[in-house]
Amino acid sequence: MTWLSLRAALLASLVAAPALAREEGASPLSLEEVLESVERHYPVIEAARRDVEAAGAELLAAQGGFDPALKGRVVSTPIGGYPYTRVESVVEQPTPLWGANLFAGWRLGTGEFPVYAEGYETNALGEVRAGVSVPLLRNGPIDRRRAAMARAELGTDAAAFGVEQARLESSRTATWRYWEWVAAGRRYAVAQDLLRMAQARNAQLIERVQSGDLANFEHVDNQRAVVQREGQVVAAERLLQQSAMELSLFLRDAEGMPVLPQPAWLPMRFPIPVAAEEAVGPLAMEDVLERRPDVQRLEVSREQQRVEHRLARNQRAPAVDVSVAAAKDFGEGSAKKGKPELEVGLLLDIPTFNRAATGRERQVAAGLARLEAQLRLQKDRARVEVRDALSALEAARERVDVARRELTLAREIEQAERTRFELGESTLLFVNLREQTAAEAAVREVDALTDYHKAVASLRAAAVLPVAVR
């Protein structure tokens, strides 16, 4: 075992994470596995799902505003000039039908009542009463209960869009971390190849120096190159470990614990870049805006504010409530009380300055205008993100083509320089330079491929398309 492999093993033991359940000799870790892990266990998505549960609980609480209410009261005056007892109970049922409120109850009044309180007296079995109260203006078209219900229902939609936004952003970031890990693996392989070439050449140089065919200076220079390239391998190894740790935040086991991807899981190469039309298909901007969860969430917030605005405007109106009630006493007692009664009432409440309701309406209107502006900006930002991602994708694909041509030429020159050196027509300095230049060209190709696949992920996230796994 070389000192580099020993060092890698020691570092791996220090940063060891729970092992992912993968079969021995399994295929390289795919992006699909990472995204499946993100969907199942990534905490950001889990937290967003909890927001959905909270929104459902808020909706349940708003629905509770329409729960029937049972009220009861007992009043007794055992000592005094008019000893009496009153028992009252009523059930009230608010409804979403124009704010109508149903009520039904029973009351019993026994004993001696003064003249001004004869209305409390009932026949022996008490009085049954039922009716309805309907607001005509204020609290008619909308009231606090119905506004809370509408906002809570819209809140569940907003929470669902929040989950989609969290899933979209998490998948995009996970895809970026995956390709960065793959790129770090390719850079590490380039550094290792560069080191192996210098190590393999070392033995040949010793033979040529001993035979007098080459000056010892060339051997010393190659040893310097070996040490230099060992440092490059160490740096590339550190980058690989760092990218693996970043990826482990998205790659998790069955218990949701981060899993450190192993170097053996690295794919051998990047997928072949294709044009934007083939990578994501045709894009219609209006369809993209309809799919964007950030845009949809702002639209839901705007609808919530519109509900609040309707309520605020309604609260400026005078209260005109009409009530109709029927009552009947049962049992022995007054014959007049035993007759059915029909009561029709009108409640009128006209505010004077009404500054509280007016101020509230203006406040809500300002909030609605703010959301309208934010929504316009978010739509503009979404359009820019899609166009920018398209531009980045095409630029990255062109960079890949350029980098590959550069790498092909650099390797041809590298091989030619190595042949010249073997024929004694060049020096080791030029060979090292050619090898280093070819390695740098290989790294630039890796960088271009990484940027391309990250651009594809960004475009798919901006256009709200499923991540392509190839």
Secondary structure, 3 states (H helix, E strand, C coil): CCHHHHHHHHHHHHCCCCCCCCCCCCCCCCHHHHHHHHHHHCHHHHHHHHHHHHHHHHHHHHHHHHCCEEEEEEEEECCCCCCEEEEEEEEEEECCCCCCEEEEEEEEEEECCCHHHHHHCCCCCCEEEEEEEEECCCCCCCCHHHHHHHHHHHHHHHHHHHHHHHHHHHHHHHHHHHHHHHHHHHHHHHHHHHHHHHHHHHHHHHHHHHCCCCCHHHHHHHHHHHHHHHHHHHHHHHHHHHHHHHHHCCCECCCCCECCCCHHHCCCCCCCCCCHHHHHCCCCHHHHHHHCHHHHHHHHHHHHHHHHHHHHHHCCCCEEEEEEEEEEECCCCCCCCCCCEEEEEEEEECCCCCHHHHHHHHHHHHHHHHHHHHHHHHHHHHHHHHHHHHHHHHHHHHHHHHHHHHHHHHHHHHHHHHHHHHCCCCCHHHHHHHHHHHHHHHHHHHHHHHHHHHHHHHHHHHCCCCCCCC
